[in-house]
Amino acid sequence: MPLKTVAEFKIQRLEILSPDGQLDKSLEPQIPNEKLLELYRKMAEIRLFDDKAFRMQRQGRLGTYPQILGQEATQIVPPLCLKPKDWMIPTYRGQGAYYARGMKLRYSLLYWGGDDRGAAHFPPENNDMIFSIPVGTHLTQAAGLAWGAKMNHDPSVVLTYLGDGTTSKGDFHEALTFAGVYKLPVIYIVENNQYAISIPRSKQTASQTLSQKALGYGAVGLQVDGNDVLAVYKAVTEAVERGRKGEGPTFLECETYRLGHHTTADDATRYRSEEEVEQWRKKDPVDRFKKYLISKKLWDEDRDMRLKKEAEAMIQAEIEEYETMSPPNPLNMFANNYATAPWHLVEQRAELEEILKTKQARKEVVELPPVEGRFP
Ligand SMILES: Cc1ncc(C[n+]2csc(CCOP(=O)(O)OP(=O)(O)O)c2C)c(N)n1
């Protein structure tokens, strides 16, 4: 007897502007010209910043730095589909997403320069969260924030990011289970950049697509061309609307490629070929979108040159702010972590205090600013 089919699924992929510039008019989202230009400007600016930051690390002016080269569309577009009161939690590869939300670049430099005054300087009207270096631990927090919003009848949505490798973690399963059961207004964006450090996507999971993982949790799942600004914009705006209407979570697999190393501590040439990288360069999100704007007569090469000049000056000013900021009090690192500090931190803090006093007495350190934050 033939078996009965109890459920059938399909996985769809959204592509609007192909790598060679073909536009699917039937899917083209209606984006105001001003917004189109803002998307492009921010992508072009963050690309220049990324290159500058990479060079600064090589010159010893920055600590480890995770490049976002090639991922500008997935970094910049989703945050620009949100309202400030929505929540956003990027991964450590998140300087583009923070920039799109209005955080000044000097704070990303500070963070990757090893100064904890960096990264968490969001505009005060934003509901953003600091990213976590541990992969995946923020995914359940995103579900929790969305649950809180739902219980408070707050129409905010939560948008969070993860990498392809992170879909193999237990946190992913827990977060998606919860988000699906409680129909939470949360959007999980996978930046499938094809690698988790040196582990290629094919060794990460036997799942044919990542987007199909959504089905196991009752989330809406979609594969998106992550280097296509129009597709990312359409997919995220629809996910945000679904979330606001109480229709539950969305899981978007945005296919992109990390053109640089995993971080400056990695050497990608050891595990992938130049031919592979070259194939992905042809799908570049910034160039592709620029051609689209030119075809719409919204942009031209002169304006592009002017934009780059202005961006360079803006980035230079941010670097100067970063490099001339007086150093923080090292004791700050103990603040704001615990409601009640555990004994070993009390001891370590006291020890550092002693060391700093001795160094100051010997004039080995300059005058330190007051300690910031709370250390109970
Ligand atoms: C809990 C935890 N385990 C291991 C690491 C080390 N680590 C840092 S990034 C990374 C790979 C993450 O890959 P993916 O999720 O694909 O994100 P991508 O960096 O490619 O954007 C690993 C294993 C970590 N930071 N946290």
The ligand as a Tripos MOL2 file, in Angstrom:
@<TRIPOS>MOLECULE
LIG
   26    27     1     0     0
SMALL
NO_CHARGES

@<TRIPOS>ATOM
      1 C1         30.9290   29.1970   21.6550 C.3       1 LIG1
      2 C2         32.0650   29.4420   20.7200 C.ar      1 LIG1
      3 N1         32.7230   28.4120   20.1770 N.ar      1 LIG1
      4 C3         33.7430   28.6180   19.3210 C.ar      1 LIG1
      5 C4         34.1230   29.9050   19.0110 C.ar      1 LIG1
      6 C5         35.2840   30.1470   18.0340 C.3       1 LIG1
      7 N2         34.7130   30.6580   16.7850 N.ar      1 LIG1
      8 C6         34.7160   31.9770   16.5020 C.ar      1 LIG1
      9 S1         33.9840   32.2870   15.0650 S.2       1 LIG1
     10 C7         33.6980   30.6740   14.7620 C.ar      1 LIG1
     11 C8         33.0290   30.2340   13.4850 C.3       1 LIG1
     12 C9         31.7040   30.8410   13.2760 C.3       1 LIG1
     13 O1         31.2980   30.6040   11.9610 O.3       1 LIG1
     14 P1         29.9390   31.1280   11.3870 P.3       1 LIG1
     15 O2         28.8310   30.8830   12.3590 O.co2     1 LIG1
     16 O3         29.7620   30.5510   10.0440 O.co2     1 LIG1
     17 O4         30.1180   32.7050   11.3140 O.3       1 LIG1
     18 P2         31.0920   33.6310   10.4470 P.3       1 LIG1
     19 O5         32.2290   34.0350   11.3390 O.co2     1 LIG1
     20 O6         31.5340   32.8890    9.2430 O.co2     1 LIG1
     21 O7         30.2950   34.8410   10.0880 O.co2     1 LIG1
     22 C10        34.1570   29.8830   15.8060 C.ar      1 LIG1
     23 C11        34.0500   28.4200   15.8530 C.3       1 LIG1
     24 C12        33.4250   30.9740   19.6150 C.ar      1 LIG1
     25 N3         33.7070   32.2300   19.3680 N.pl3     1 LIG1
     26 N4         32.3950   30.7090   20.4460 N.ar      1 LIG1
@<TRIPOS>BOND
     1     1     2 1
     2     2     3 ar
     3     2    26 ar
     4     3     4 ar
     5     4     5 ar
     6     5     6 1
     7     5    24 ar
     8     6     7 1
     9     7     8 ar
    10     7    22 ar
    11     8     9 ar
    12     9    10 ar
    13    10    11 1
    14    10    22 ar
    15    11    12 1
    16    12    13 1
    17    13    14 1
    18    14    15 2
    19    14    16 1
    20    14    17 1
    21    17    18 1
    22    18    19 2
    23    18    20 1
    24    18    21 1
    25    22    23 1
    26    24    25 1
    27    24    26 ar
@<TRIPOS>SUBSTRUCTURE
     1 LIG1         1 GROUP 0 **** ****
